[in-house]
Amino acid sequence: MGHAGSNAGTDNAAWGSSNTIASDDVDAATTPTTVPVDGVDARTTFKAGDVVYKSDRTLFGVVQSVDSATQLTLSSVDSAISDDDELYNFGQKATSGTQKSKALTTNKDLVPVVGIEAGDTNAAILYLHYMKINRTISDG
């Protein structure tokens, strides 16, 4: 099951924002720890293997399981979090080879670009032998 929450490919949500909120203080721990949450249903924004961050982008922990709409179990908690702090998810563990990232949307054109850092004057030519693109490119 992929992510289907309000942040799944939307333009108006801050990158990584899950709108899933810690509903209690959680201290750093090394053993599996349950985290009560509210806001958006945790089952739509997290899954086992996801890395959870705090709003200041410090690591909070790794999801061991999503127990319900209102509870996550983390395999470890690397830093404490306070009640009403939002949990951020900057990348998800794919469940299949065809699962789309939250970053991909259907209404955005992808324009492939190969950048070269200006540096050595002897490196004036770049031969690009292959570029794999998996979305339709439009001239829009």
C-alpha positions in Angstrom: 0.0 0.0 0.0 1.5 3.4 -1.0 1.1 6.7 0.6 -2.3 8.3 -0.2 -2.4 11.2 2.3 -3.0 14.8 1.7 0.7 15.4 0.9 0.9 12.6 -1.7 2.0 14.7 -4.7 0.3 18.0 -3.8 1.8 21.3 -4.6 0.5 23.2 -1.6 2.0 21.0 1.1 5.5 21.8 2.4 8.0 19.2 1.2 8.2 16.4 3.7 5.2 17.7 5.6 2.8 14.9 6.6 0.3 16.9 8.7 0.6 14.0 11.1 1.2 15.4 14.6 2.7 13.9 17.7 0.0 13.8 20.3 2.3 13.3 23.3 5.9 14.0 24.4 8.3 11.2 23.4 11.8 10.9 24.8 14.8 9.5 23.0 15.0 5.7 23.4 16.9 2.8 21.8 14.1 0.2 22.0 10.9 0.1 20.0 8.7 3.0 21.1 5.1 3.8 20.4 4.3 7.3 19.3 0.7 8.5 19.6 -0.3 10.8 16.7 -3.2 12.9 15.5 -4.0 15.1 12.5 -3.8 13.1 9.3 -4.2 9.3 9.5 -0.7 7.9 10.0 -1.5 4.9 7.7 -1.7 7.3 4.8 1.6 9.2 5.4 4.0 6.6 6.9 4.9 2.9 6.5 7.5 0.5 7.9 11.0 1.6 6.9 10.2 5.3 6.6 12.6 7.7 8.3 10.8 10.3 10.4 12.2 13.8 11.0 11.2 16.8 13.2 10.3 20.2 11.8 14.0 21.4 12.3 15.0 18.5 10.1 16.7 16.5 12.8 16.2 12.8 12.8 13.4 11.6 15.1 13.4 7.8 14.3 12.6 5.0 11.9 9.1 3.5 11.5 8.9 -0.1 12.6 5.2 -0.4 12.0 2.1 1.8 11.6 -0.2 0.3 14.2 -3.3 2.4 13.5 -4.5 5.8 12.3 -3.3 7.2 15.6 -0.1 5.2 16.5 3.3 4.5 15.1 5.9 2.2 16.5 9.5 3.4 15.9 12.4 0.9 16.0 14.5 3.6 17.7 14.0 7.2 18.7 17.1 9.4 18.1 15.8 12.6 19.6 12.9 13.7 21.8 9.8 15.3 20.3 7.1 17.4 22.0 3.3 17.2 21.9 1.9 18.9 18.8 5.2 18.7 16.8 4.7 17.7 13.2 6.3 14.5 11.9 8.1 14.9 8.6 8.7 12.3 6.0 11.3 13.3 3.3 11.3 10.0 1.5 9.6 6.7 1.7 10.6 3.1 1.3 9.1 1.8 -1.9 6.8 -1.2 -1.7 7.1 -2.1 -5.4 9.1 -1.2 -8.5 6.1 0.8 -9.8 5.3 2.9 -6.7 5.5 6.6 -7.5 7.2 9.1 -5.3 5.3 11.8 -3.5 7.5 14.2 -5.4 6.1 13.2 -8.8 2.9 14.8 -9.9 0.9 14.3 -13.1 0.6 18.0 -13.9 4.3 19.0 -14.0 6.6 18.7 -17.0 10.0 17.2 -16.4 12.8 18.8 -18.4 16.0 16.7 -18.4 19.1 18.8 -17.7 22.7 17.8 -17.5 24.8 20.3 -15.6 28.5 20.8 -15.9 30.5 22.6 -13.3 32.7 25.4 -14.8 36.2 24.6 -13.8 39.1 23.2 -15.8 39.3 24.9 -19.2 40.4 21.6 -20.8 37.0 20.0 -20.0 35.2 21.9 -22.8 33.3 18.9 -24.2 30.8 16.5 -22.6 29.6 13.4 -24.4 26.3 12.3 -23.0 25.8 8.6 -24.0 22.6 7.8 -22.2 19.7 9.4 -20.3 16.9 7.3 -19.0 13.6 9.2 -18.8 10.4 7.6 -17.5 7.9 10.4 -18.1 6.5 12.0 -21.2 8.3 15.2 -22.0 6.3 18.1 -23.5 7.5 21.3 -24.9 5.1 23.3 -22.7 
